Amino acid sequence: MNKLRIKRVVTPYSTKYIFAPADHIERFDLKCYPVINIKFDVEQNHWTAPGTTDNLQILMCSFGEENLIWEDDESLIKRPEDKLPSKDTSAKSPNVKSRSQSKHSKHRAQNTRTVTKRIVDDEDKQSYEELHNISPHWRDALLRTEEQLMVRRYSFRTIKSYIAHLRLFFRYYPDVTVEGIDSELIKKYIVDRVRRGNYAESTQNQILNAIKFWLEQVEGRARAYIDLRPRKKSKLPKVLSFDEVLRLFKATPNLKHRCVLKTIYSAGLRLSELCNLRVADINSDRMQVFVHGGKGKKDRYTTLSHTLLEDLREYFKEYRPEYWLFEGQTGGQYSQRSVQAILRRSVLKSGVNPFATVHTLRHSYATHLLEQGTSLRHIQELLGHQNSTTTEIYTHVSNSEKQRVISPLDRLEGLD
């Protein structure tokens, strides 16, 4: 039994899916793992997730479209009209679309582009208007900060993140002026955020970076050291074995999706770099992939696999991309969410490490190169690392040297 009771709840500020198993479902938690931003409501005894097309696609893949039992409360819920094609229609050629398919594809694309507003603090949720209702002098500060970030050509994601953190910071001190902001107020805000929990060390650093940028680059404050940086975790990257990577590719029957995953692994690309690849960036004569505008706005060349080149030629014959190497159903650049959804489905189907992400393929590429004898300096250039210490972390993950170590226990048993 894989029956899942599900309904779509639409409010003025968000859309979400509410679902619960109709009966016992074996390994339910593992099947729900790929769902983006999934949460469990203890009081209502059900799960919730943002009402995105990607989440609907993941639920259909995990439980089967025929096993989704939609609730019929028409006052709050209606069955999504952006329903994905059934299995018998998905086998059709991607270049042949009916008018109705094209209409629904445009509808899905519009839904994908909708920006979801997420409130981080679960203990003190605010409405959309209340979150954005800040004092006039703080609104002016936000506008000037955003303009300065754009002038300095910060990335869209950095601008979005900095503005979101500053908005929450300004709401915390609605009556304080710019002149009244000092290290003690910043410390009080950070401590309160940490006490509420659910904030990683990287988030705390990002909050400080946003406040520091605003004070120094917008308000003209003197450069100051804010002693509120958290200690860094010594985390090792997640890596898949050669066998797991092979199983992952075999669990991806769709040619386009398989090419997406193979391109990331064979060239060691970041998610954004994969989506920014153009057809002209594949240099088959020199067997190189040109990565333009990578992290830090740096260009580089990386490897082009012969196996990948053959797959890309088959992909090009079938899909005929025009400008971007991988394009969406309605044309245009492939979304990062779609790539993440592809990987989640393949991870679930192949049974590899369930915590694997798109970036895990990049880590696996670097680790496998190191195990094959490639120098760290060469790997650093292929990955586009500015600092060699970033690349050296893969020496702690590589398994080639560790396999040569014989445990003392094995030596003792050999003496018996």
C-alpha positions in Angstrom: 0.0 0.0 0.0 1.5 3.3 -1.1 -1.8 5.4 -0.8 -1.1 9.0 0.2 -3.9 11.4 1.3 -3.0 14.8 -0.1 -4.6 18.2 -0.5 -3.4 21.6 -1.8 -4.0 24.5 0.5 -4.0 28.0 -1.0 -3.8 31.1 1.2 -3.3 34.8 0.2 0.4 34.4 1.1 1.4 30.9 0.2 0.5 27.6 -1.4 1.4 24.3 0.3 0.7 20.6 0.1 -0.6 18.7 3.2 -0.3 15.0 3.1 -0.3 11.8 5.3 -0.2 8.1 4.5 -3.7 6.5 4.2 -2.2 3.3 5.6 1.2 1.9 6.6 3.8 2.8 3.9 7.1 1.0 4.2 10.1 3.3 4.3 7.8 6.4 4.2 10.5 8.7 5.5 13.0 7.7 2.8 10.4 8.3 0.1 9.6 11.7 1.5 13.2 12.7 1.9 13.6 14.3 -1.6 10.6 16.7 -0.9 11.8 20.2 -0.7 11.4 22.0 2.7 9.2 19.2 4.1 8.0 19.6 7.7 5.9 17.5 10.2 3.1 19.1 12.1 3.0 17.4 15.4 -0.4 18.8 16.5 -2.2 17.9 13.2 -0.2 14.7 12.6 0.5 15.4 9.0 3.4 16.6 6.7 3.5 19.9 4.9 5.6 21.1 2.0 5.6 24.2 -0.3 3.1 23.8 -3.2 5.6 23.8 -6.0 5.6 21.9 -9.2 8.9 20.2 -8.2 7.4 18.9 -5.0 4.3 17.5 -6.8 6.6 15.8 -9.3 8.7 14.3 -6.5 5.6 13.0 -4.7 4.3 11.4 -8.0 7.6 9.7 -8.6 8.0 8.5 -5.0 4.4 7.1 -4.5 3.0 6.9 -8.0 0.5 9.3 -9.5 -2.3 6.7 -9.1 -1.7 6.5 -5.4 -2.2 10.1 -4.6 -5.7 10.5 -3.0 -6.8 14.1 -3.4 -9.1 15.5 -0.7 -12.2 17.2 -1.9 -12.5 20.3 0.4 -13.3 22.8 -2.4 -13.4 25.8 0.0 -9.7 25.6 0.6 -8.3 23.0 -1.8 -8.4 22.3 -5.5 -6.5 19.8 -7.4 -3.6 21.4 -9.2 -4.2 22.2 -12.8 -0.5 22.1 -13.5 -0.5 18.3 -13.2 2.4 16.5 -14.8 1.9 14.2 -17.9 1.0 10.6 -17.1 3.5 7.9 -18.0 1.8 7.0 -21.3 2.2 10.6 -22.6 5.6 11.2 -21.2 7.2 8.8 -23.7 6.2 11.1 -26.7 8.9 13.0 -28.5 9.9 16.2 -26.7 9.7 18.1 -30.0 6.1 17.2 -30.7 3.7 19.0 -28.4 -0.1 19.5 -28.6 -1.6 22.8 -27.9 -2.9 21.7 -24.5 0.5 20.4 -23.5 2.1 23.7 -24.6 -0.5 25.6 -22.5 0.1 23.6 -19.4 3.9 23.9 -19.9 3.6 27.6 -19.9 1.4 27.4 -16.8 4.1 25.3 -15.1 6.8 27.6 -16.1 5.0 30.6 -14.6 4.5 28.7 -11.3 8.2 27.8 -11.2 9.2 31.4 -11.5 7.0 32.4 -8.6 9.1 33.5 -5.6 8.2 31.8 -2.4 8.5 34.0 0.7 9.8 31.9 3.6 9.8 33.1 7.2 12.7 31.5 9.1 11.4 31.8 12.7 9.0 29.0 13.3 8.2 30.1 16.9 7.1 33.6 15.8 5.7 33.5 12.3 4.6 36.8 10.9 2.3 37.6 8.0 3.6 38.8 4.6 2.6 42.4 5.2 3.9 42.5 8.8 7.3 41.1 7.7 7.6 43.9 5.1 6.1 46.7 7.3 9.3 48.4 8.5 10.0 52.0 9.4 10.4 54.5 6.5 14.0 55.3 7.4 14.8 51.6 7.3 13.1 51.2 3.9 15.3 54.0 2.6 18.4 52.1 4.0 17.3 48.9 2.3 16.9 50.7 -1.0 20.3 52.4 -0.8 21.9 49.0 0.2 20.3 47.2 -2.7 21.5 49.9 -5.1 25.0 49.7 -3.8 25.1 45.9 -4.1 23.9 46.2 -7.7 26.5 48.9 -8.5 29.2 46.6 -7.2 27.8 43.8 -9.3 27.1 41.3 -6.5 25.2 38.2 -7.6 21.4 38.1 -7.6 21.5 35.5 -4.8 23.8 37.5 -2.6 21.7 40.6 -3.0 18.5 38.7 -2.2 20.1 37.1 0.9 21.7 40.4 2.2 18.4 42.3 1.8 16.4 39.6 3.5 18.8 39.5 6.5 18.8 43.3 6.8 15.0 43.5 6.6 14.8 41.2 9.6 17.5 43.1 11.4 15.7 46.4 10.8 12.4 45.0 12.0 14.1 43.9 15.2 14.9 47.6 16.0 12.0 49.6 14.5 12.6 52.7 16.5 16.4 52.8 16.4 18.1 55.2 14.0 21.2 54.5 11.9 23.3 56.5 14.4 22.1 54.3 17.2 23.3 51.0 15.7 26.5 49.8 17.5 28.2 46.5 18.2 26.2 45.8 21.4 22.9 46.0 19.5 24.3 43.8 16.7 25.4 41.3 19.4 22.0 41.3 21.1 20.3 40.5 17.7 22.7 37.7 16.9 22.4 36.1 20.3 18.6 36.2 20.1 18.7 34.6 16.7 21.1 31.9 17.8 18.9 31.1 20.9 15.8 30.6 18.7 17.8 27.9 16.8 17.6 26.6 13.2 20.5 28.7 12.1 23.7 27.3 10.7 27.1 28.9 11.2 27.1 30.0 7.6 23.8 31.8 8.1 25.3 33.7 11.1 28.3 34.7 9.0 26.0 35.9 6.2 24.0 38.0 8.7 27.2 39.7 9.8 28.4 40.2 6.3 25.1 41.9 5.4 25.2 44.2 8.4 28.9 44.9 7.8 28.4 45.8 4.2 25.5 48.1 5.0 27.4 50.0 7.8 30.7 50.3 5.9 29.7 50.6 2.2 26.4 52.4 2.5 26.5 54.4 5.8 30.2 55.1 5.5 31.2 53.7 8.9 34.8 53.0 9.7 35.9 49.4 9.0 35.3 47.6 12.2 35.9 44.0 13.4 32.8 42.4 14.8 33.8 39.6 17.1 30.7 37.5 16.6 32.0 35.0 14.0 31.1 31.4 14.9 33.7 28.7 15.0 33.9 26.8 11.7 32.9 23.2 11.5 35.5 20.8 10.2 33.1 19.0 7.8 34.2 16.6 5.1 32.4 16.6 1.7 30.0 13.8 0.9 31.4 11.6 -1.8 29.9 8.8 -3.9 31.9 5.7 -4.9 32.4 4.7 -8.5 29.8 2.1 -8.1 27.3 4.5 -6.7 27.8 7.0 -9.5 27.3 4.3 -12.0 24.0 3.2 -10.3 22.9 6.8 -10.2 23.3 7.1 -14.0 21.6 3.8 -14.6 18.6 4.9 -12.5 18.2 7.9 -14.9 16.5 6.6 -18.0 15.7 10.0 -19.5 18.5 11.0 -22.0 18.4 14.7 -21.1 18.4 14.1 -17.4 21.2 11.6 -17.6 23.3 14.1 -19.6 22.7 16.8 -17.0 24.0 14.5 -14.2 26.9 13.2 -16.3 28.0 16.7 -17.3 28.1 17.8 -13.6 30.2 14.7 -12.6 32.5 14.5 -15.7 33.4 18.3 -15.5 33.2 18.9 -11.8 30.6 21.7 -12.2 28.7 23.7 -9.7 24.9 23.8 -10.0 24.9 27.4 -11.3 27.7 26.6 -13.8 25.7 23.7 -15.3 22.7 25.9 -15.8 24.8 28.6 -17.4 26.4 26.3 -19.9 25.9 27.3 -23.6 26.0 25.0 -26.6 29.1 26.9 -27.7 30.9 26.1 -24.5 31.3 22.4 -25.5 34.7 22.4 -27.3 34.8 18.9 -28.9 38.0 19.6 -30.8 40.1 20.3 -27.7 37.9 18.0 -25.5 37.2 20.9 -23.1 34.3 22.5 -21.4 34.4 26.3 -21.1 32.9 27.5 -17.8 32.1 31.2 -18.1 31.3 33.4 -15.1 31.9 30.8 -12.4 32.1 31.5 -8.7 33.8 34.8 -8.2 33.0 35.7 -11.8 36.0 33.6 -13.0 36.2 31.8 -16.3 38.0 28.4 -16.6 38.4 25.3 -18.7 37.6 21.8 -17.5 37.5 18.3 -18.9 35.2 17.0 -21.5 34.6 13.2 -21.3 34.5 11.2 -24.5 31.6 9.2 -23.1 29.7 12.4 -22.3 30.4 13.8 -25.8 28.7 10.8 -27.4 25.7 11.2 -25.1 25.6 14.9 -25.8 25.5 14.3 -29.5 22.6 11.9 -29.1 20.9 14.5 -26.8 21.5 17.3 -29.4 19.9 15.2 -32.2 16.7 14.6 -30.1 16.3 17.9 -28.3 18.0 20.5 -30.6 18.9 23.1 -27.9 19.3 26.6 -29.5 21.5 28.6 -27.1 21.7 27.1 -23.6 23.0 23.5 -23.5 20.1 22.4 -21.4 16.8 24.3 -21.9 13.4 24.1 -20.2 10.3 22.7 -21.7 9.3 26.1 -23.0 12.8 27.1 -24.0 15.1 29.3 -22.0 17.6 28.5 -19.4 17.2 25.3 -17.4 16.2 26.0 -13.7 18.4 24.9 -10.8 15.3 23.5 -9.1 14.7 21.1 -12.0 18.3 19.8 -11.8 17.9 19.2 -8.1 14.6 17.4 -8.7 16.3 15.2 -11.3 19.0 14.2 -8.8 16.6 13.5 -6.0 14.6 11.2 -8.2 17.7 9.3 -9.3 19.0 9.1 -5.7 15.8 7.6 -4.5 15.5 5.2 -7.4 19.2 4.0 -7.3 19.4 3.6 -3.5 22.7 5.5 -3.1 23.5 7.7 -0.2 20.2 9.5 0.4 22.0 12.7 1.6 23.7 13.2 -1.8 23.1 16.5 -3.4 24.1 18.0 -6.8 27.3 19.3 -5.2 28.1 15.7 -4.2 28.8 14.9 -7.8 31.4 17.7 -7.9 33.0 16.4 -4.7 33.0 12.9 -6.2 34.7 14.1 -9.4 37.5 15.7 -7.4 38.0 12.8 -5.1 38.1 10.2 -7.9 40.6 12.3 -9.8 42.8 12.4 -6.8 42.5 8.6 -6.4 43.6 8.2 -10.0 46.8 10.1 -9.3 45.9 13.6 -10.6 47.9 16.3 -8.9 46.2 18.7 -6.4 47.4 21.7 -8.4 45.6 20.4 -11.6 42.5 19.5 -9.6 42.5 23.0 -8.1 42.5 24.6 -11.6 39.8 22.2 -12.9 37.5 23.0 -10.0 38.2 26.8 -10.1 39.4 27.0 -6.4 41.1 30.2 -5.6 42.9 28.8 -2.5 44.8 25.5 -2.6 43.7 24.6 1.0 40.1 24.3 -0.3 41.3 21.5 -2.7 43.4 19.8 -0.1 40.3 18.8 1.8 39.8 16.0 -0.7 43.0 14.3 0.6 41.0 13.5 3.8 38.2 11.9 1.7 40.3 9.9 -0.7 40.1 6.2 0.0 43.1 4.9 -2.0 45.7 5.4 0.8 43.4 4.4 3.6 42.8 1.0 1.9 46.5 0.2 2.2 46.4 0.6 6.0 46.1 -2.7 7.8 44.2 -2.7 11.1 46.2 -4.0 14.1 43.3 -6.3 14.8 43.9 -8.1 11.5 47.5 -8.6 12.4 46.6 -10.1 15.8 44.3 -12.6 14.2 47.0 -13.5 11.8 49.3 -14.6 14.7 46.7 -17.2 16.0 
